Amino acid sequence: MRAPRIAVLFGTALLLLVPSLLRADEFTTGLLDRTYIDADGKEAKYALFVPLDYKADKAYPLILFLHGSGETGTDGKMQTYVGLGPVLRMNAKKFPCFVLLPQSQDRSWQADSKDAQRALAVLDAVEKEFKIDEKRVYLTGLSMGGFGTWSLAQKNPERWAAIVPVCGGGDPNQAKVIKDIPCWIFHGDADKSVPVDRSRAMVEALKAAGGQPKYTEYAGVGHNSWEMAYNTPDLYEWLLQQHK
């Protein structure tokens, strides 16, 4: 009679063990806190959203999100509470792609800045670690990150399948460099921090260069146009249709 009892106890132990293993495995997906270590040993905290259905045998698209100046810091978390981060939290179960959320330490996402170069280095590392579809890597950002989106697109046009600058501004003289990148621009016409003319100028410059940008301008909306922009369901459907 002892053997059956041992078998029952062993089976019960397995039942207790399996849920704990499953809970541990859950930490490999969702919105994760991570740390990047550069060649000099310097650490930079960032966040990464891994789709809940991630499987290593399937290539997934990725969105690189650049936050605004207010989220500058080193905690690796503030940038997840404005813009795209809240959308991820509300839609984690069905969000279909990776999202990389680096954090600016020096308050600049301009292409030649340390922050931007670190963001690209982290992107390279993520692409090596996970199975990312390099033909569907997208770039977006708000305010300071909107400026960074334009800057990084103009500096590295070959890297992005599409860009989504929100309440930012770029260099109209460089429009010809990015005219072939699918682009959806968002801005509020009552923005007192970044004048809406910055986005309007880029729209006109892109069209003059032969591009076909999408543009959404919110009447009566101030600087926080990102709240409406990133909660636009059609944005993600459109974005994921874009391929290099």
C-alpha positions in Angstrom: 0.0 0.0 0.0 3.0 2.3 0.5 3.9 2.5 -3.2 0.5 3.9 -4.3 0.6 6.5 -1.5 4.1 7.6 -2.6 2.8 7.9 -6.2 -0.1 10.0 -5.0 2.2 12.3 -3.0 4.6 12.5 -6.0 1.7 13.4 -8.3 0.5 16.1 -5.9 3.9 17.5 -5.7 4.1 17.8 -9.5 0.7 19.5 -9.5 2.0 22.1 -7.1 5.2 22.5 -9.0 3.8 23.0 -12.5 1.9 26.2 -11.7 5.0 27.7 -10.2 6.9 26.9 -13.3 4.2 28.4 -15.4 4.2 31.6 -13.3 8.0 31.9 -13.7 7.7 31.5 -17.5 5.2 34.3 -17.7 7.9 36.7 -16.8 9.5 36.1 -20.2 6.6 37.9 -21.9 4.7 41.1 -21.3 6.2 44.5 -20.3 9.6 43.7 -18.9 12.2 45.8 -17.0 15.6 45.2 -18.5 19.2 46.5 -18.4 21.5 47.1 -21.3 25.3 47.0 -20.6 27.5 48.7 -23.2 31.1 47.8 -24.2 32.4 50.0 -21.4 30.3 48.3 -18.8 27.9 51.2 -18.4 24.3 50.2 -17.6 21.1 51.7 -19.0 17.7 50.5 -17.9 14.9 50.1 -20.5 11.6 48.4 -21.0 10.7 45.8 -23.5 7.2 44.5 -24.4 7.4 40.8 -25.5 4.1 39.6 -27.1 2.3 37.1 -24.9 2.2 34.6 -27.7 5.9 34.9 -28.5 7.5 31.8 -30.1 11.1 31.7 -31.2 10.3 30.1 -34.5 8.2 33.0 -35.7 9.5 36.5 -36.7 7.7 39.4 -35.0 7.5 43.1 -35.9 8.9 45.6 -33.5 8.1 49.3 -32.6 10.8 51.5 -31.2 9.1 54.2 -29.0 10.8 57.4 -28.0 9.3 59.3 -25.0 9.1 63.0 -24.4 11.5 65.2 -22.3 9.4 64.8 -19.1 10.4 61.1 -18.9 14.1 61.6 -19.0 15.9 59.7 -16.3 17.6 56.5 -15.4 14.9 54.4 -13.6 13.9 52.6 -16.8 10.2 53.0 -15.9 8.9 56.6 -16.4 8.8 56.2 -20.2 6.3 53.4 -19.9 3.6 55.6 -18.3 3.1 58.1 -21.2 2.3 57.4 -24.8 2.6 53.9 -25.9 3.2 52.3 -22.5 -0.4 52.7 -21.2 -1.7 51.3 -24.5 0.4 48.2 -24.0 -0.8 47.7 -20.4 -4.5 47.9 -21.5 -4.0 45.7 -24.5 -1.3 43.3 -23.4 -3.2 40.1 -24.2 -3.7 41.0 -27.9 -0.9 43.4 -28.7 0.8 41.7 -31.7 4.4 42.9 -31.7 7.5 43.8 -29.7 7.8 47.3 -28.4 11.2 48.7 -27.3 11.0 51.6 -24.8 14.5 53.0 -24.1 15.0 56.0 -21.7 16.8 59.2 -22.5 19.4 60.2 -19.9 20.6 63.4 -21.5 17.2 64.8 -22.8 17.8 64.3 -26.5 16.8 61.8 -29.1 18.6 63.6 -32.0 20.3 61.0 -34.2 23.9 62.0 -33.2 23.1 62.1 -29.4 24.3 59.5 -26.9 20.7 58.6 -26.1 19.8 57.9 -29.7 22.9 55.9 -30.3 22.2 53.9 -27.2 18.7 53.3 -28.3 19.9 51.9 -31.6 22.4 49.7 -29.8 19.7 48.3 -27.6 17.6 47.7 -30.7 20.5 45.8 -32.2 20.8 43.7 -29.1 17.1 42.9 -29.0 17.1 41.9 -32.6 19.9 39.4 -31.9 18.2 38.0 -28.8 14.7 37.6 -30.2 13.4 36.6 -33.6 12.5 40.1 -35.0 11.3 40.7 -38.5 13.9 43.2 -39.8 11.5 44.2 -42.6 8.9 45.4 -40.1 10.8 47.6 -37.6 8.9 50.8 -36.9 9.8 54.1 -35.3 7.6 56.4 -33.3 7.9 59.1 -30.6 6.1 62.0 -29.0 7.3 65.6 -28.4 11.1 65.3 -27.9 10.6 61.7 -29.2 8.7 63.1 -32.2 11.7 65.2 -33.0 13.9 62.2 -32.5 11.7 60.1 -34.8 12.2 62.6 -37.6 15.9 62.9 -36.9 16.6 59.1 -36.7 14.5 58.5 -39.8 16.5 61.1 -41.8 19.8 59.7 -40.4 19.0 56.0 -41.0 16.2 55.9 -43.6 17.0 52.3 -44.6 16.2 51.0 -41.1 12.5 51.8 -40.8 9.5 50.2 -42.4 7.3 53.1 -41.2 7.5 56.1 -38.9 4.9 57.8 -36.7 6.1 61.2 -35.4 3.7 62.7 -32.8 3.7 66.4 -32.0 7.3 66.8 -33.2 9.2 68.5 -36.0 11.9 67.6 -38.5 14.0 69.2 -41.2 11.9 69.9 -44.3 15.1 70.2 -46.3 15.7 66.5 -45.7 12.3 65.4 -46.8 13.6 63.8 -49.9 15.7 61.4 -47.8 12.6 59.9 -46.2 9.9 60.5 -48.8 9.6 56.7 -49.5 9.1 55.7 -45.8 5.4 55.2 -45.0 4.6 57.9 -42.5 1.6 58.9 -40.3 2.0 62.2 -38.5 -0.2 63.4 -35.5 -0.4 66.8 -34.0 -2.9 69.0 -32.1 -3.6 72.5 -33.6 -3.7 74.1 -30.2 -0.2 72.8 -29.2 1.6 75.6 -27.4 4.8 73.6 -26.7 5.5 72.4 -30.3 3.7 74.6 -32.9 1.5 72.5 -35.2 3.3 74.3 -38.1 6.3 72.0 -37.4 4.2 69.0 -38.6 2.4 70.9 -41.3 5.8 71.9 -42.8 7.0 68.3 -42.8 3.8 67.1 -44.5 4.1 69.7 -47.2 7.8 69.0 -47.7 7.2 65.3 -48.0 4.4 65.8 -50.6 6.6 68.2 -52.6 9.4 65.5 -52.6 6.9 62.9 -53.9 5.9 61.3 -50.7 2.4 60.4 -49.5 2.3 61.0 -45.7 -0.8 60.4 -43.7 -1.6 63.3 -41.4 -4.1 63.6 -38.5 -4.5 67.0 -36.9 -6.7 67.3 -33.8 -8.8 70.5 -33.6 -8.6 72.2 -30.2 -6.1 69.6 -28.8 -2.9 70.8 -27.1 0.4 69.2 -26.6 -0.9 65.9 -25.3 -2.1 64.8 -28.8 -0.3 61.5 -28.1 -3.2 60.3 -25.9 -5.5 60.3 -28.9 -2.8 59.2 -31.4 -1.7 56.1 -29.6 -5.3 55.1 -28.9 -6.2 55.1 -32.6 -6.9 51.4 -33.4 -6.4 52.0 -37.1 -2.8 53.2 -36.4 -1.6 49.7 -35.5 -3.5 48.0 -38.3 -1.9 50.4 -40.7 1.5 50.1 -39.1 1.7 46.3 -39.3 0.8 46.4 -43.0 4.0 48.3 -43.8 7.1 46.3 -44.9 10.5 47.4 -46.2 
